[in-house]
């Protein structure tokens, strides 16, 4: 069974562990690997944000920069110009906590000032050291994800090294954040499926999520539509079914939060997975 946590955010405390929470993804980028360009128009993005909420998401995660393989990094100013119009529209009306998916400290600071409560950093504060200060000063919730390398080689795949190595590196990331004044109660950990890992390693991490309970922070898992769960089977919406399978496994093996594109369908998946675990 999952350990229960109270995840402290600036204006909200999320109770984690009784059921699997769903973080809905809103990419406001022209080049996302899954829905690039669909929501780069601010009004369409705002409409989608409200739909994500109505489909049952517990958290809305907004990203203004694609981190798909072979994507090109952008400046914090360019990223903010994508995010700002959307936040202006949704911050006054959205009821669930907003997460900003960024590794730029300046973007995180501005987003939190406009109402976001969570910083979701794919680099675990590695790519912009100033992010530690932003997290400490704003008391935002933070998601520290496991990855390796620079922005331009996040998807370099080393030899398979298994869940133990990923867990240990993630522990070091968490310890560094705490040593820099970030409250442990504000931290969630993400093993970074698909980042800096072979497909075999990502599958092994998903298989051994139980190992990550020793980190003593809530666990967020994002497998939605990623390449390591793709199958060569000619079935309609195969990526949705693959995501459903990995989401159910994540929920059953200890994830407190799952990060997904198809919110409504994955809420069904997590409800059943949680019911089985409680039975």
Protein Blocks (a to p, Z undefined) as FASTA:
>chain_A
ZZddddddfkbccdehjbccddddddfbfkbfklgoklmpmklmmmmmmmmmmnopabdc
ddfbdcbehiacddfklmmmmmmmmmmmmmmmpmbdcddddfbfklmmmmmmnopabdcd
fklommmmklmmmmmmnopacdddddedjfklmmbccddebjmlmmmmmmmmmmmmmmno
pafklpccdehgoiapafklmmmmmmmmmmmmmnopacdddfehpaklgccddcehklmm
mmmmmmmmmmmnopabdcdfblmlmmmmmmmmmmmmmZZ
